[in-house]
Amino acid sequence: MKKFIPKEKLGKKARKQLDSEQRTTWTFSPVTKKVESKKLYNRKRKAHDRYDDYGMGFSCGVA
């Protein structure tokens, strides 16, 4: 069993290790995501992104 040492008396590396052990990480993002409506006008969304041409545009490569 480890002997209890107050956090103030620990060294810098020992405090850093203790803090990293106590820190928890999320398996998912806790921020609520909102799906934006596609009907609303968005200046950042480009007009040609709505159409799916799957690369069959002008650069078809036909000789």
C-alpha positions in Angstrom: 0.0 0.0 0.0 1.3 3.5 -0.9 2.0 6.0 1.8 -0.2 9.1 1.6 1.7 12.2 0.6 -0.1 15.6 0.3 -0.4 17.0 -3.2 1.5 20.1 -2.2 4.6 18.1 -1.2 4.7 16.0 -4.4 7.1 16.9 -7.1 6.1 18.4 -10.4 6.2 15.1 -12.4 4.4 13.2 -9.6 1.6 15.8 -9.6 1.3 15.7 -13.3 1.1 11.9 -13.2 -1.5 12.0 -10.5 -3.6 14.6 -12.4 -3.5 12.5 -15.6 -4.7 9.4 -13.7 -7.6 11.3 -12.2 -8.6 12.9 -15.5 -11.3 11.1 -17.4 -11.9 11.1 -21.1 -15.3 10.9 -22.9 -16.0 8.0 -25.3 -18.4 10.4 -27.2 -18.7 14.1 -27.6 -20.9 15.5 -24.9 -21.8 18.5 -27.1 -25.3 18.2 -28.5 -25.2 18.3 -32.3 -27.9 20.0 -34.3 -28.6 18.9 -37.9 -29.1 21.9 -40.1 -32.1 22.1 -42.4 -31.2 21.7 -46.1 -34.1 24.0 -47.0 -32.4 27.0 -45.4 -30.1 29.2 -47.5 -26.5 28.9 -46.5 -24.0 31.1 -48.1 -21.1 28.8 -47.3 -22.7 25.7 -49.0 -21.9 25.7 -52.7 -24.8 25.3 -55.2 -23.1 22.5 -57.1 -22.7 20.4 -54.0 -26.3 19.5 -54.0 -26.1 17.6 -57.3 -24.4 14.2 -57.3 -22.8 13.6 -60.6 -20.2 11.1 -59.3 -17.4 12.6 -61.4 -19.2 12.3 -64.7 -18.8 16.0 -65.4 -16.8 17.7 -68.1 -13.6 15.7 -67.5 -15.0 12.5 -68.9 -11.8 11.6 -70.9 -13.6 10.8 -74.1 -11.4 11.3 -77.2 
